[in-house]
Structures are given as C-alpha cells and as structure tokens.
C-alpha cells in the first residue's frame, strides 16, 4: 500500500557544563527530551577551599557525554524496520521482514543472506550480534502469511476480525508493478501478447517514477538498481530504474509560472482540473499540427532533483532552453508540454539502457497518478515508440497489495494464482462494458513519430574555443553532453 511520507524529525543536542559534571540531552523539535547522559568533571583541591579544573578535561567530558548519548540511543533501539515491515509488526506482533524490503534496501541477498563483512566494514558490527535480530533474521517472501494474523489490539484498531491474515509486504512501487505487469492483454493486438512477462516494463508514475522490469536471469544494468531476486514477481529478477521527480516536477513548473493564477481561475470556471484544462488549451493552440510541434523551440532538461537512472548523478540540475519574454497562458501550456516530453525522454533513456544490457522490452504498463493524464500517456507512447497499456483498475498499487493478502489468506497457493484471478475479473468487466476498455492503449503516431519532429539538432559547446557542434541523436546528447551545461 502507498503511504504518505512523514517529514523526518529534527533533533538537537543540548550540553550543560556544570560544576561537577557535563550533561547532554537529545531534544526533538517539539522540545521533548528523548535521551540524556552525563559525565563527571575532574576537580583538584591543591589546598583547603581552593579548587581547580582543567579546560582540556572539560572538553574531553563534553566529547564523552555526547558519544555516550549517541550510544545510549542506539542501544535502546530494540529493532530497526523498513516502513512496510514496521506496519506488519504493528499488525501481528511478529518481527519477520519481507524479502522485498531487505533485498532492495538492506543489502540482503535471497541466496546468501546477510554479509557480515559489510556491516563490520561500515562500523555497525554490533548488528551482526544475535544473528541479526535487530534488523531481521526471519525473512518471508512477499505474500506469505505473517504470524497468526492480526493481534487482538490491531484488530480492534482496524475494525477487523482478530486473526485476519496479514501478508509479508512489498514496497509501494513494487506492489504497483505486481498489480499491473501481469494484465491480460489477449485480443488487443499488442506486441507483448503471447510473450513472456519479461517483455513488459511496469512504470509506476506519481510524485516520482519507477520503471520495473523483470528477467529470468540476472541482468546488471548501469545506473539501474538491481538485479534483485524475487523482489516483485516470485522467481524473476527485478531491475528498477527511476526518475527522482516527475509529478512533482510538473507541479513545480506549472505552479511556479506567472500565469498560474489565470489557469486556476479558468479551470475552476470550467469545472476542470488544471491539467485537463491545459491539455484542452494545447489542442486549441496547436491548430492543424501535432501537439508536439509546439515545443520545437523549447526544451526542458528534467533533472531538477538530480538524475536517479541511468546517469546516477545527484548533482545534476534542471534546465529550460528557449524561453522568451512572453508570460501568458499559451506559454504556460507549452512549457508544461515540454516538461512532460522531457520526462518521457528520460523514460526512453532508461529503457534504451535496460535493452542495451539485455532486456527485451516491447510494451509499457503504466499506473499511478500521472497515468490518469492522457497527455502524459500519449507522450510516453510517442517518444518511446512503444504502446502504453493502462489497466482498467487504475489503483494498481492497491490491487498489488490485495494480491498479497489473497495469497496470505490461503485462498490462492501463489502470487501468480492470485494475479491470474484478478486479470480474469478485469477481462469479464471488459466484455460487459464494450464502450469502456479495461486496457487503454496509446500507440505511437502512425506515420511520423513525434521524435522525428523533435530531433532538431541539440547544440553542445565544445571545450575548445567558442566553436559549436551539433548532434542529431538525443541519446548522445543526454549521455555525453551533460558536462557542457
């Protein structure tokens, strides 16, 4: 299940140097003392009623007390959980961890388990004690039942029967991938029909985006996380590409534009969302040309929050090329379009990198908030040159979580069996509703793809003098020329 991110608390250390001791306290941003420690200061009495102290000793005491404070906080921790495993523990009282969270985030491997040397190398050798009890020595595959289900207390809090099965969890994006990647596409003339699931990539697109591809054997992709065994689909290796800011970037660009108040007012007056209104406005101003032509002189580099995949460069910054002095609603709509195109080009870069490493991908399966935006979907089809499939049930992350629950309940013997039932249900709904499709397919533009029109020469400045050369290959521009900007 998806969960709202909680802002991390800030903590502060207060140090009091008294006459006989140094005290330190760890205080949170609300003024609550969460831990404290103290250390004595040496006092010398060379003669009666004469006392001396050493400034060096006082400094040593300050260092010791803060170190003890840190150690006391560390020692007080009973367990360290990733959020999905914490929620399972709260629900069941069982400290078992999900293979998904440990493999993807905690350096655990499904075949070798924990690596003692890693924790020793980074100075956390105490976690090795008690066979890794603090970070997990009971590991379950996603969908396995955790303990005896809901505890009486958790059942009361949730309003569910005691003992209701609780499944070992998946990370939210992985649940979305599980919920959408196995969709039944028979009869839709898609290239992935009658092909293995390895021909698909699930793209979970919201505030940020994740690109989930599976393979039967491990594939190491430069700049893409993984491969992780059985981290999403049992028995398959997972590679996870990602874009650090997608929905958040679109929001940032649109809301930061001077014409945003005008957009808000007009969207409200027409009872539309701002993005539905922008999409309609683009249709008005494009005239007879494909909408992609509107950005022929405007380009966005989308790494405003660094690049996760495949460049793995957190220092990269965003860029807009081709701005004018115009500040109206037309200009806002066009920069909104250019931002979506830039995100889609980032997806294409990730897919090309995965394919160069050995993946064979022919279809995209989208879910998440951005998949509800027709322009976002169409630009990804046009720019990647691959059909995009949307499940009829748009809440794929929730469907993925429910698939785990169905498996944990014992109603299905495997995740694949639970997936198959979900897919068959969607197909039945499709037959009942012929005017609405369980699968919305956005095919690339038929004759001339959008990219062919967008492939104006990208300019790059060479290091020597002020000479300027040009490249026609977008991939070359993205992979080779970041250092010039």
N, C-alpha and C positions, 0 to 999 in steps of 0.2 A: 504494500500500500504506500502511496505517496504521503509524505508528512511535511508540514510547514517547518521550515528551518528556523530554529531558535537562535537568536543572536547570542554569541558567547559572552559570558560574564567577564568583566574586568576585575582583577584582584590587585590589591596594593599591600605592600609590606610597611608597617609602622615599627620603628625601632626607638626604644626608650633607654637611654643610658642613665641609670640611677647611681646612687652612692655605692651600692654593694653588688649590683648585678646589671646586666643588659637584658632587656626583654624585647621580644619581637612578636608581632601578631600579623596574621594574614587576614585582611579585611576585604569583603566584596564591595561592589559599587553601591550597595544599599546600606553600607555601614555595619554589616554583621560580621563579627569576629568568627572566623571558621576554624582557626587553629592558632596556637600560640606556643612559645618556647622561651626559655631563659637560660642565662649562663652567668656564673659569678665573676666578679672583678677582683683581682688581687689587691689587697690593701697591706701596706707596710707601716709599721709603727716604730720608727727609729728611736723615739723616746716618748715618754708619757705625754699624752694629749697632742702628739704630732703624727699626722697621717700623710702618707704619700701613695700616689697611684701612678701607673705607667700608661702613657697615651698609646704606646705600642700594644700593651696588654688589652686596653680598652678596644682597640681596633680588632685584635685577634678575637675578642669576645663577640664583637659585632658579627664578624665573619662566621664564627662558630654557631651563633644563635640563628642566623638566617639559614645556614646549612642544616641545622637540626630541625628548623621549621619545615624546610622542604622535605627532609627525610621522614619527619613525623606524619606529614600529609600523605606521602607516598605509602608509608607503612600502614596507614589507616584504611587504605583502599582495599576492599575485600575482593572485588572483581573489576576488570576493565571490559566494557562491552561496546561493540558497534551498536548503533541505534536499533536495527531490526532484532538483534539478539537480546538487547535490553527489554524490548517490548515482549518478546517471547518469555523471558524470565519473569517479568511482572505478571504475565497471564498464567504461568504454570508453576512458578517457583523452581524451575529447572534451569540450571546454568549451561545447558547444551548450546553450542554455537552452530550456525549454519555454515556449511561448506562454502556457500557463495560469498559470504562476508569475509571469512578467513582467507580464502584463496585470492579474492580480488583486492583486499585491503590490508591484510595482516601477514603476508609473505608465507602463508601456509601452503603446502602442496598436497594434492589428494593422494599421491603415491608415497611421498616421503615424510609428510607431517611437518613438524617444526624443525628448524635448523638451529641447533644450539649455538653454533659458531657466530651466527648473525647477531643474536642478542648479546653475546659476550663482546663482540666487536664494537657495538654501539653503547656499551656500558650499562646494559639492562639485564645482566646475567642473573639477577635475582628472580626474574620471571621464569627462568628455567626450573626453579625450585618446585617441588611438589608436582612435578610432571605438567607444568604449565597450567596449574589450576586457575590462576588469576585471569588468564587470557583464553583459556579453553582447552580442555583435554577430552571433552566428549563432543564429537563433531557429527552432525546429521546432514544428510543430503536434503536439499530443498524439497518440501512436500512430505517428508517423514513426520510422523506424529511425535510431538514433544511431550514427554511425561505422560500423565494421566489426564491431560486436557486442563481446562480452566479450574483454578482453585476456587473454593467457596467465596473467598474475598473478591477475586477478579470477576467471578460470575455475577456477584451482586453488583459490582461497579458497572459492568457491561450490560446488565439486564438479560443475561443468557443463562441457560441451564448449567449447573456445575458439571464438569467432566466433558463439556463440548470440546471436540478435537481442535488442537492448535498445531499448525504446520510449521516446520522449520522454514524460515523466511527466505525471501530474495530481496536484494537491493531494489529500490523502486524502479529504476530504469530497466533492470533485468526482468522484473515482473511484467513490465510493459512489453518487452521483447518476447517473453514467453506467451503473452496474451495475443500477440498479433502475428508472429512469424509463421505459425502453423496454419494460417487461414486456408480454408478450402476454396480453391480458385477454378475448379473444374467448370468448363463451359464458357470461360471468359477469354479464351484465345490469348493467354499470357505466356511469355517465354518460360516462366517457371513451372507451368503445368506439366505434370508427369516428370518433373525434375526433382532431384533431392533437395532437402531443405537448405543445403549449403549454397544453393543458387540465389538465396534471398538475403537481404540485409534489413533488419528492423531498425527504424530510425525513430527514437523517442524524442520529440521536439517540444520543448516548453521554454522555460527561462534560459536553459542551456540545451544542448542536443547531444545525444549519444547514438552512435552507429554500431549496431550489434550484428556481427557476422559469425557463423559457426562453421566448423570444418571437422572432418573425420580424423584428421591427423593434425598435430600441432603446426601452426604456421606463425613464424615470427615476422611481424610487420614493423618496419622502422617507424617510430613515432606513434604507434598504436598499441594500447595496452593489451596484455595477454601474451601468449595464449593461456587460458585458464580452463582446466578440465572440469566438465560437468557443472560449471558455474551458472548456466542458464538452462540449457537443454541437456538432460542426462545423456551421458555417453558421447557428447560432442565437445570439441574445444571452442572456446569463445575468444574472439578478438573484439575489443571495444575502442572505437575511435570516438572523438568528441570535439565539440566546439564550446568554448567557455561561456560565451554569451551570444544567444540568438534572439529569443523572445525579449530578453532584457535589452539587447542592442536595438531592436526595432522600436521598443517603447522609448528608449533614450533618445533616439534620433527624432521620432515623431513629437514627443512631448517637449523636447528642447527647441523646437522650431518656433520662430516668431509668429507663425500663422496658426499655431496650435489652438489658441482660444477661438479663432474663427472656425476651425474644424470642429471643435467641441460643440459650438452653438449650432452649426448646420447639421451635424449628425443628430443632435438632440431634437432639432425641429423636424427631422425626417424620421424620427424613431428608429435610428440605425446605430449600430456600434461605429466607432470612429474608423475601424478598419474596413467595414462593409462600405462605409461612405467613401473612403479613399479608393477602394477598388472600383467603385462606380465612377468616381471622378476621373480615374485613369482611363476608363472606357470612353468617357466624353472627350478627353483632350487628345487621345491617340489618333482620332479621325479614322482614316482607312488603313493605317499601317498597323502591324503587330505591335502590341503594347511595349515589347522590348526595345523598340526603336527610340522610345522616349529618353532612354539613358545613353544614347550614342555618344554624348559628350560629358557624361557624368559617371564617375566610378568611385566605389567605396572599397577600401581595404577594411575588412570587418574585425580585425583583431584588437578591438578596443580594450579587451581584458586579457591580452596575451593569446597565444596560439597553443591549444592543447594537442591537436593532431592535424597533420602529421609533422609539423615543424617543431613541436615541443619547445616553444620559446616563450616564456612568460614575460619577457621584456618587450615583446612587440607591442606596438601601439596602433590605434586606428588611424585612418586617413581618408579624406574625401578630395577627389581631384575633379575640377571642372565647375566650381562654384561661380555664380555670377552675383550681381547686386540685387537681383530680383528676390522678393521675400514673400510672395503670395502663396495661396493655396495650391496653385499649379506646381510651384517649386517644391512645396512640402510633399505633394503626392509623388513627384519624380524621385526625390531623394529617398522616400520610403520604398519605392520600387527598386532603386539601385541598391539599397541595403539588403533587401530580400534576395536580389540577384547575387550579391556578394556572398551571402550565407550559402546559397545554392552552389556557387563556385567552390566554396570551402568544402562542401559535401562531395563535390566531384573530385576534388584533390584527394580527399580521404579514400574514396572508392578506387581511384586510379592507383593509389599507393597500395591498397589491400590487394588489388588484382595483380599488380606487378610482383607482389610477394608470393602469389599462388592461389588466391581466392578466385572463384569463378562466379561472378555476380551478374544477374540479368534483371532483377526486379527489386524495387524498394517497397517496403511496407511501413507506412507512417502511422504514428499515433501521438497523442499529446495535444496540448492546446493549440499549437501552431498548425496542426494538421486540419483544423477546422477553418483555416483561412484558404479559400480557393486559389488565391494568387500565389501564396507560398507553395502550395502543392504543385501548381502548374509550372512555376519557375523551376522547381526541382526536376520535374519531368523533362522540361525543355533543355535545361543546362546539363543534366547528367546523361540525357539521351536514353533514359530507362523509364518504363512505365511505373507509375506510382499506385499502390494499392492501399485503400483505406477500408478498414473493417467497418461493417455496419454498426457494430457496437463500439462507439468511439472511446469509451473508458477502458482502454486495453490494460492499463496498469491494474485496475480493479479486477478485471477478468483474470489476469495472470495470478493475482493474489487468491482469487476464488478457486482457480485450478489447483493451487497448492492445498487449500482447505478441503477440496473434494477428494484429493488423494489421501490426505491425513485422516479423513473420516472413515476410510476403508471402503467407500463406495466404488473407488477405482483402484486397481492394483498398481498403477503407474501414472506418472505425469502425462505421458503420451496418450494413455487411455482417456484421461480426463480432458485433454486437449481435443481429442477426436470427437468427443461428445459435444463439446462447445461448438466446434466447427459445423457439425451436422445440424445443430439447432439453428445456426445462422443461415444455412442453406435452405432450410424449411421456411424461414421467415422471408427469404428472397422470393420463393415461389408464391408465397401468399401476398406479397406486395410487389407486383410487377412494375409499378411506376417508381418504386424506390429500390435502389440496389444495395445489397449487402456489401458490394465491392464497387467503389467509385474509382475508375481507372483514368488517370490523366496521361494520355500518350503524348510523346514529343510532337512538335509541329511537323506535319507530314512531309512537306517537300524541302523546305529550307529551315533548318533549325535556328533557334534564336541565337545560338552561339556563333553561327556563321555571320550573323549581322553584327554581333558584339565584338567580333575579332578585329577591331581596329588595332593598329599597331600600338602596343604598350611601349611607352618610352622609358628607357633606363639611361641613367647618366653613367658613363664610363669613368673610371678613376683618372684616366689620363686627360688632362686639359679640360676643355668645355665641350668636347665632341659628344654627340648624342647618337646612339644606335637604336635600332628597333627590333622587337621580336614579335612574331605573329602567334606564338604558342603561349596560351595562357598558363599552362603548367610550368613552362620555362620561367615566365615572369614570376609566378608565385614561389617557385623553389629556389631560384637563383638570384633574384634581384632585391630581396628584402634588405640586404646590406646597403643598398644605394639610397634608401629612403630613411 
